[in-house]
C-alpha cells in the first residue's frame, strides 16, 4: 500500500498526525507531510487507513 496527500486539499487539521504519527508529520506551515515514501510496512497500513478515513478534507488516499 502507498499513501498520498493532496496538499491542495489539506487544511492543516493534523488529524493524520494525531492518528498515525509513524506515517505523517506536520510541516512548518502546519500541513501534512509523509514520513514514508513508497510502500508502507504492513504494520502501518491500518493507521494510515484510519488517518485517511478521518481526514475532513479527504486529502489522504491509501492505494494498494
Protein Blocks (a to p, Z undefined) as FASTA:
>chain_A
ZZdddfklpgolommmmmmmmlpccdfkopacdfbgcjddfklmmmmmmmmmmmmnlpac
cdZZ
